Amino acid sequence: MKYSRNHVWIDETNCTIGISDYAQQSLGDIVYIDLPEVGEVFSKEEEFGSIESVKSVSTLYAPLSIKVVEVNEKLEDEPEIINSKPYEDGWILKVEILDEKELEELLNEEEYLKEVSQE
């Protein structure tokens, strides 16, 4: 698993994207998520949606250049799944990675945890 500095993770094995446990804890209770459409293409660091909690609304940024192949439709009715299982049932998108080289620019888990511990 790799992480962006914007707290989005990508599992490169099955090309799944979600937000980190740190991000969901910081947001608090998630009440709504705005998801893109299947087939949409996003460049690295381009906004692909937003996530609303009882505390705030946060923008979701693509960790790398992607094409959306599936959205987690369960989140439309149950966005709180992200709070309880951000790495399992709380995934947000399944994607096609458009530039594999961009994976090298993402953080591994150890680097990400070190970075968020300094926030």
C-alpha positions in Angstrom: 0.0 0.0 0.0 1.2 3.5 -0.8 0.0 6.9 0.5 -0.2 10.4 -0.7 0.6 13.4 1.4 -3.2 14.2 1.1 -4.0 11.1 3.2 -5.2 8.9 0.3 -4.0 5.4 0.1 -3.8 3.1 -3.0 -3.4 -0.6 -2.9 -1.5 -1.1 -6.1 -2.2 -4.9 -6.2 -6.0 -4.4 -6.8 -5.9 -0.7 -7.8 -8.1 0.4 -4.9 -8.2 3.9 -3.4 -9.4 5.1 0.0 -8.6 7.5 2.8 -6.2 6.6 5.6 -7.2 5.7 9.1 -5.4 8.9 10.2 -7.6 10.9 7.9 -10.9 9.3 8.9 -10.0 9.9 12.6 -9.2 13.5 11.9 -12.5 14.1 10.1 -14.7 12.5 12.7 -18.0 11.0 11.9 -18.4 10.9 8.1 -21.9 11.8 6.9 -21.6 12.2 3.1 -19.2 11.5 0.2 -19.3 12.9 -3.3 -18.0 10.2 -5.7 -16.9 10.6 -9.4 -18.5 8.7 -12.2 -17.1 5.5 -13.7 -14.9 6.4 -16.7 -13.8 9.7 -15.4 -10.0 10.5 -15.7 -8.1 12.5 -13.1 -4.5 13.7 -13.2 -2.2 13.4 -10.2 -3.4 15.7 -7.4 -6.6 16.7 -9.2 -9.8 16.8 -7.1 -11.9 13.7 -7.6 -14.5 14.2 -4.9 -15.2 15.4 -1.4 -15.9 13.9 1.9 -18.1 15.6 4.5 -18.0 14.9 8.3 -19.7 16.5 11.2 -16.6 18.7 11.5 -15.9 19.8 8.0 -15.8 19.1 4.2 -12.5 17.9 2.8 -11.5 17.6 -0.8 -10.2 14.3 -2.1 -7.2 14.4 -4.4 -6.0 11.7 -6.8 -2.7 10.2 -5.5 -1.7 9.6 -9.1 -3.1 9.8 -12.6 -6.1 7.4 -12.7 -9.2 6.3 -14.6 -12.2 5.3 -12.4 -13.4 1.8 -13.1 -15.7 1.3 -10.1 -17.0 3.4 -7.2 -18.0 2.0 -3.9 -21.8 2.5 -4.1 -22.3 1.3 -0.5 -20.8 4.6 0.6 -23.7 6.6 -0.9 -26.1 5.2 1.7 -23.5 4.3 4.4 -20.5 6.7 4.2 -19.8 5.9 7.9 -18.2 2.6 6.7 -15.1 4.7 6.1 -14.9 5.4 9.8 -15.1 1.7 10.8 -13.2 0.0 8.0 -11.1 2.6 5.9 -8.9 -0.1 4.4 -11.5 -2.8 3.8 -15.2 -2.1 3.1 -14.6 1.7 3.2 -12.6 1.8 0.0 -13.7 4.6 -2.3 -12.6 3.8 -5.9 -11.2 1.0 -8.0 -9.0 2.6 -10.7 -6.8 2.0 -13.7 -3.4 3.5 -13.0 -2.4 5.7 -16.0 1.2 6.3 -15.1 2.9 3.6 -13.1 6.0 5.8 -12.6 4.0 8.0 -10.3 3.8 5.2 -7.8 7.4 5.8 -7.0 6.6 9.3 -5.7 4.1 8.0 -3.1 5.0 7.2 0.5 5.3 3.7 1.9 3.5 3.0 5.2 6.5 3.7 7.4 7.2 7.0 5.6 3.5 8.0 5.8 3.2 7.2 9.5 6.3 9.1 10.3 4.9 12.1 8.4 1.5 12.1 10.1 3.1 11.7 13.5 4.7 15.2 13.0 1.3 16.9 12.2 
